Amino acid sequence: MKHLHVLLLASASLALAACTPSNIKPGTSVPTAIKAGQSWVVTRPIVAAQVLDTCSRDSPARHAGTVTGYWAPARTDIEALESQLPQLASRVTEPSLSNRQYVGFESSGKRLIYINAFPLPDHSEINPAREAIRVCDGGKQFWGAVYDPQTSTFSDVQFNGPPPTQ
């Protein structure tokens, strides 16, 4: 999974090239699907565990015994969370524009929601409802946070490490 970011970009480029009609004049813009800001709730426990198994940032699963179970957030939980995303603006650049996976997990008797945020290329074949998006490095465009539905607050905002140098 270390090279997922490169694969995502490559697949986006190939998909865009495959969808570009040959009769388009140079300099003409070609519309693409805009996926920025979409969100998905991960409900399968095996995928939820993979989402929380971060590569280059801290997360609740990286601390033994912190995650004691999983639960599926309801639509109302996600709507409440998303209405609070502006709280993150002082730490995350335009948090609502990131694509996001949500994982409900239990810790210390509380139900919390983990946010896994990432860019997803247009025309991607990846289904974030069924597949963990796990990227090593990548910089601040990949971030995570914990949301407490009882207090409507975020904590543990973490960013991936710097992108690899070439």
Backbone as numpy.savetxt, mean C-alpha at the origin, in Angstrom:
# Nx Ny Nz CAx CAy CAz Cx Cy Cz
10.99 -11.00 -3.79 10.17 -9.80 -3.79 11.03 -8.54 -3.79
12.35 -8.70 -3.63 13.21 -7.54 -3.53 13.15 -6.66 -4.78
12.87 -7.25 -5.90 12.87 -6.50 -7.14 11.46 -6.20 -7.64
10.46 -6.29 -6.76 9.07 -6.06 -7.16 8.89 -4.67 -7.76
9.54 -3.68 -7.17 9.39 -2.30 -7.66 9.83 -2.22 -9.12
10.96 -2.84 -9.45 11.46 -2.83 -10.82 10.49 -3.57 -11.72
9.97 -4.72 -11.24 9.02 -5.49 -12.04 7.74 -4.72 -12.26
7.26 -4.01 -11.23 6.05 -3.22 -11.40 6.24 -2.15 -12.45
7.37 -1.46 -12.41 7.63 -0.41 -13.40 7.77 -1.00 -14.79
8.45 -2.14 -14.90 8.63 -2.77 -16.20 7.29 -3.23 -16.76
6.45 -3.83 -15.91 5.15 -4.29 -16.40 4.27 -3.12 -16.80
4.39 -2.00 -16.09 3.61 -0.82 -16.46 4.05 -0.29 -17.81
5.36 -0.28 -18.06 5.87 0.20 -19.34 5.41 -0.70 -20.47
5.50 -2.01 -20.26 5.06 -2.96 -21.29 3.57 -2.84 -21.54
2.79 -2.72 -20.48 1.34 -2.61 -20.64 0.97 -1.33 -21.38
1.63 -0.24 -21.05 1.35 1.02 -21.72 1.73 0.93 -23.19
2.89 0.33 -23.47 3.31 0.19 -24.87 2.33 -0.68 -25.65
1.84 -1.73 -25.03 0.91 -2.63 -25.70 -0.43 -1.96 -25.96
-0.81 -0.97 -25.16 -2.10 -0.31 -25.30 -2.04 0.96 -26.12
-0.87 1.34 -26.58 -0.74 2.58 -27.34 -1.05 2.31 -28.80
-2.11 2.92 -29.33 -2.44 2.71 -30.73 -1.33 3.24 -31.64
-1.11 2.56 -32.77 -0.03 2.95 -33.67 -0.35 4.22 -34.46
-1.62 4.62 -34.48 -1.98 5.81 -35.25 -1.94 7.10 -34.44
-1.43 7.05 -33.22 -1.30 8.24 -32.39 -0.11 9.06 -32.88
-0.33 10.35 -33.08 0.74 11.23 -33.55 1.71 11.53 -32.41
3.01 11.69 -32.69 3.97 12.03 -31.64 3.52 13.30 -30.91
3.68 13.29 -29.60 3.32 14.44 -28.79 1.88 14.42 -28.32
1.05 13.51 -28.87 -0.34 13.41 -28.44 -0.39 12.59 -27.16
-1.16 13.04 -26.20 -1.23 12.28 -24.95 -2.15 11.08 -25.12
-1.80 10.00 -24.46 -2.59 8.78 -24.49 -3.15 8.59 -23.09
-4.48 8.52 -22.93 -5.03 8.34 -21.59 -4.65 6.98 -21.02
-4.38 6.97 -19.74 -4.09 5.72 -19.05 -5.03 5.60 -17.86
-5.15 4.40 -17.34 -5.98 4.19 -16.15 -5.26 4.82 -14.96
-5.96 5.58 -14.18 -5.37 6.20 -12.99 -5.80 5.39 -11.79
-4.82 4.83 -11.08 -5.12 4.00 -9.93 -4.72 4.66 -8.62
-4.07 5.80 -8.67 -3.60 6.44 -7.44 -4.76 6.67 -6.49
-4.55 6.31 -5.27 -5.56 6.55 -4.25 -6.57 5.45 -4.07
-6.42 4.33 -4.76 -7.33 3.21 -4.55 -6.92 2.47 -3.29
-7.89 1.80 -2.69 -7.57 1.03 -1.50 -8.25 -0.33 -1.55
-7.64 -1.28 -0.90 -8.13 -2.65 -0.85 -8.02 -3.19 0.57
-9.03 -3.93 1.00 -8.99 -4.59 2.30 -8.51 -6.02 2.07
-7.47 -6.41 2.76 -6.94 -7.76 2.65 -7.64 -8.60 3.71
-8.33 -9.65 3.27 -9.10 -10.45 4.23 -8.53 -11.85 4.46
-7.68 -12.33 3.57 -7.12 -13.67 3.77 -5.96 -13.58 4.77
-6.01 -14.32 5.88 -4.96 -14.21 6.91 -3.55 -14.46 6.38
-3.38 -15.39 5.44 -2.03 -15.66 4.93 -1.48 -14.44 4.19
-2.33 -13.76 3.42 -1.90 -12.55 2.71 -1.69 -11.41 3.70
-2.57 -11.31 4.69 -2.44 -10.27 5.72 -1.08 -10.40 6.42
-0.70 -11.62 6.75 0.59 -11.84 7.41 1.74 -11.43 6.49
1.61 -11.69 5.20 2.65 -11.30 4.24 2.74 -9.78 4.12
1.60 -9.09 4.14 1.61 -7.62 4.07 2.35 -7.05 5.28
2.10 -7.62 6.45 2.75 -7.13 7.67 4.22 -7.53 7.77
4.66 -8.48 6.95 6.05 -8.92 6.95 6.85 -7.98 6.06
7.07 -6.78 6.54 7.73 -5.75 5.75 9.21 -6.05 5.57
9.77 -5.48 4.54 11.16 -5.76 4.18 12.12 -4.69 4.68
11.81 -3.43 4.41 12.77 -2.38 4.77 12.15 -1.26 5.60
11.13 -1.61 6.37 10.58 -0.67 7.36 10.00 -1.48 8.51
9.84 -0.84 9.63 9.28 -1.48 10.81 7.77 -1.68 10.61
7.23 -2.70 11.25 5.78 -2.94 11.26 5.46 -3.77 12.50
4.19 -3.86 12.88 3.84 -4.62 14.09 4.32 -6.07 14.05
4.32 -6.71 12.89 4.71 -8.11 12.81 6.20 -8.33 13.04
6.99 -7.28 12.98 8.43 -7.43 13.19 8.79 -7.46 14.67
7.77 -7.41 15.54 7.97 -7.48 16.98 7.22 -8.71 17.49
7.96 -9.71 17.90 7.38 -10.99 18.32 6.26 -10.81 19.33
5.13 -11.46 19.08 4.00 -11.44 19.99 3.09 -10.24 19.88
3.42 -9.26 19.05 2.60 -8.06 18.92 1.28 -8.36 18.21
1.34 -9.10 17.12 0.13 -9.45 16.36 -0.41 -10.76 16.92
-1.62 -10.70 17.48 -2.21 -11.90 18.09 -3.36 -12.48 17.27
-3.75 -11.82 16.20 -4.81 -12.33 15.34 -5.14 -11.32 14.26
-6.08 -11.73 13.38 -6.50 -10.88 12.27 -8.01 -10.77 12.25
-8.53 -9.68 11.68 -9.96 -9.48 11.52 -10.18 -8.68 10.23
-11.36 -8.75 9.69 -11.68 -8.06 8.44 -12.41 -6.76 8.73
-11.76 -5.61 8.50 -12.43 -4.33 8.71 -13.65 -4.19 7.79
-14.71 -3.62 8.33 -15.94 -3.37 7.56 -15.75 -2.12 6.71
-16.63 -1.96 5.76 -16.59 -0.77 4.90 -16.64 0.51 5.74
-17.44 0.53 6.80 -17.54 1.72 7.65 -16.21 2.02 8.35
-15.47 0.95 8.72 -14.14 1.14 9.34 -13.20 1.83 8.36
-13.23 1.37 7.10 -12.33 1.92 6.09 -12.74 3.34 5.73
-14.03 3.59 5.62 -14.49 4.96 5.33 -14.07 5.92 6.43
-14.17 5.48 7.69 -13.74 6.32 8.81 -12.24 6.57 8.74
-11.47 5.52 8.48 -10.01 5.65 8.36 -9.67 6.64 7.24
-10.26 6.44 6.08 -9.91 7.29 4.94 -10.32 8.76 5.17
-11.35 8.98 5.95 -11.73 10.36 6.25 -10.69 11.03 7.16
-9.88 10.22 7.83 -8.85 10.75 8.74 -7.47 10.85 8.09
-7.31 10.39 6.84 -6.01 10.43 6.18 -5.33 11.80 6.22
-6.08 12.91 6.15 -5.40 14.21 6.23 -4.55 14.40 7.50
-4.84 13.65 8.56 -4.00 13.71 9.78 -2.54 13.38 9.47
-2.33 12.56 8.44 -0.97 12.11 8.11 -0.20 13.11 7.25
-0.85 14.15 6.78 -0.25 15.08 5.82 1.04 15.73 6.32
1.21 15.87 7.62 2.44 16.48 8.12 3.62 15.51 8.04
3.33 14.22 7.88 4.40 13.22 7.80 4.50 12.53 6.45
3.37 12.43 5.73 3.32 11.73 4.45 2.83 12.71 3.39
3.54 12.78 2.28 3.13 13.66 1.19 1.88 13.10 0.53
0.80 13.83 0.57 -0.48 13.48 -0.04 -0.87 12.01 0.19
-1.13 11.64 1.45 -1.41 10.23 1.77 -2.57 9.62 1.01
-3.57 10.42 0.64 -4.73 9.86 -0.05 -4.42 9.50 -1.50
-3.30 9.96 -2.04 -2.93 9.62 -3.42 -2.21 8.28 -3.51
-1.73 7.76 -2.38 -1.08 6.44 -2.39 -2.14 5.37 -2.54
-1.78 4.28 -3.19 -2.61 3.08 -3.16 -2.37 2.45 -1.80
-3.41 1.82 -1.25 -3.30 1.33 0.12 -3.93 -0.05 0.29
-3.23 -0.91 1.03 -3.80 -2.18 1.49 -4.09 -2.00 2.96
-5.24 -2.51 3.39 -5.61 -2.44 4.81 -5.69 -3.84 5.38
-5.04 -4.03 6.52 -5.04 -5.32 7.21 -5.54 -5.08 8.64
-6.63 -5.74 8.99 -7.11 -5.68 10.37 -6.32 -6.69 11.20
-5.75 -6.21 12.31 -5.01 -7.13 13.17 -5.32 -6.80 14.63
-5.09 -7.79 15.48 -5.32 -7.63 16.91 -3.98 -7.55 17.62
-3.91 -6.66 18.60 -2.70 -6.49 19.40 -3.10 -5.97 20.77
-2.63 -6.62 21.80 -2.93 -6.22 23.18 -4.43 -6.05 23.41
-5.23 -6.93 22.82 -6.68 -6.89 23.02 -7.40 -5.82 22.21
-6.69 -5.11 21.34 -7.30 -4.06 20.53 -7.35 -4.47 19.07
-8.38 -4.02 18.39 -8.48 -4.20 16.94 -7.91 -2.96 16.27
-6.88 -3.16 15.47 -6.20 -2.07 14.78 -6.17 -2.36 13.28
-5.84 -1.36 12.50 -5.74 -1.53 11.05 -4.36 -1.06 10.60
-3.67 -1.95 9.90 -2.37 -1.59 9.34 -2.58 -1.09 7.92
-1.92 0.01 7.58 -1.97 0.58 6.23 -0.64 0.29 5.55
-0.70 -0.36 4.42 0.47 -0.58 3.58 0.27 0.28 2.34
1.06 1.35 2.19 0.87 2.30 1.09 2.00 2.19 0.08
1.63 2.34 -1.21 2.57 2.08 -2.29 2.06 2.70 -3.58
2.96 2.94 -4.55 2.50 3.31 -5.88 2.27 2.03 -6.67
1.22 2.00 -7.45 0.94 0.85 -8.30 0.86 1.36 -9.74
1.70 0.82 -10.62 1.69 1.32 -12.00 0.33 1.14 -12.67
0.02 2.03 -13.58 -1.20 1.91 -14.38 -1.18 0.56 -15.10
-2.34 -0.02 -15.27 -2.51 -1.27 -16.00 -1.82 -2.46 -15.33
-1.55 -2.38 -14.05 -0.89 -3.48 -13.34 -1.80 -4.70 -13.29
-1.20 -5.86 -13.38 -1.93 -7.13 -13.27 -2.04 -7.57 -11.82
-1.41 -6.87 -10.91 -1.42 -7.23 -9.50 -2.77 -6.89 -8.88
-3.30 -7.80 -8.07 -4.56 -7.59 -7.36 -4.25 -7.41 -5.88
-4.18 -6.17 -5.40 -3.82 -5.92 -4.00 -4.82 -6.47 -2.98
-5.99 -6.90 -3.39 -6.93 -7.54 -2.47 -6.51 -8.98 -2.19
-5.73 -9.56 -3.10 -5.35 -10.97 -2.98 -3.85 -11.21 -2.90
-3.04 -10.17 -3.17 -1.59 -10.32 -3.18 -0.95 -9.27 -2.28
0.03 -9.70 -1.50 0.76 -8.76 -0.65 1.67 -7.90 -1.52
1.63 -6.60 -1.29 2.56 -5.69 -1.95 3.69 -5.48 -0.95
4.81 -6.07 -1.25 5.96 -6.05 -0.34 7.18 -5.63 -1.14
7.70 -4.45 -0.85 8.81 -3.90 -1.61 9.95 -3.56 -0.66
11.15 -3.97 -1.03 12.34 -3.61 -0.26 12.89 -2.31 -0.83
13.31 -1.44 0.05 13.79 -0.12 -0.34 12.65 0.67 -0.97
12.92 1.46 -1.98 11.86 2.21 -2.65 11.64 3.62 -2.14
12.14 3.93 -0.95 12.01 5.28 -0.44 10.64 5.60 0.15
10.39 6.89 0.31 9.21 7.38 1.03 7.89 7.17 0.31
7.92 6.75 -0.94 6.65 6.48 -1.62 6.02 5.17 -1.12
6.79 4.39 -0.38 6.29 3.17 0.27 6.29 3.43 1.76
5.11 3.39 2.37 5.01 3.69 3.80 3.94 2.83 4.45
3.99 2.80 5.76 3.00 2.06 6.53 2.66 2.83 7.78
1.48 2.54 8.33 1.04 3.18 9.57 0.01 2.27 10.23
-0.23 2.52 11.50 -1.25 1.80 12.26 -2.36 2.79 12.58
-3.60 2.36 12.35 -4.78 3.18 12.64 -5.58 2.50 13.73
-5.98 3.29 14.73 -6.81 2.79 15.83 -8.24 3.27 15.59
-9.16 2.37 15.21 -10.55 2.78 14.94 -11.28 3.34 16.17
-10.85 2.96 17.37 -11.51 3.46 18.58 -11.19 4.93 18.85
-9.97 5.35 18.51 -9.56 6.73 18.78 -9.45 7.58 17.51
-9.60 6.95 16.35 -9.47 7.63 15.04 -8.11 8.31 14.89
-7.06 7.64 15.36 -5.72 8.21 15.28 -4.75 7.23 14.62
-3.67 7.79 14.09 -2.62 6.99 13.45 -1.38 6.98 14.33
-0.62 5.92 14.22 0.65 5.82 14.94 1.62 4.99 14.10
2.84 4.92 14.55 3.86 4.08 13.92 3.99 4.30 12.42
4.05 5.55 11.99 4.26 5.84 10.57 5.71 5.51 10.24
5.90 4.64 9.27 7.24 4.20 8.88 7.39 4.25 7.37
8.59 4.54 6.91 8.88 4.61 5.48 9.93 3.55 5.11
9.88 3.11 3.85 10.90 2.19 3.36 12.23 2.92 3.32
13.27 2.13 3.21 14.61 2.69 3.09 14.79 3.41 1.76
15.97 3.98 1.56 16.21 4.71 0.31 16.15 3.78 -0.89
15.79 4.34 -2.05 15.81 3.50 -3.24 17.23 3.06 -3.54
17.38 1.90 -4.16 18.74 1.43 -4.46 19.44 2.35 -5.46
20.72 2.55 -5.29 21.49 3.36 -6.23 21.91 2.48 -7.39
22.00 3.11 -8.54 22.35 2.31 -9.73 23.69 2.71 -10.28
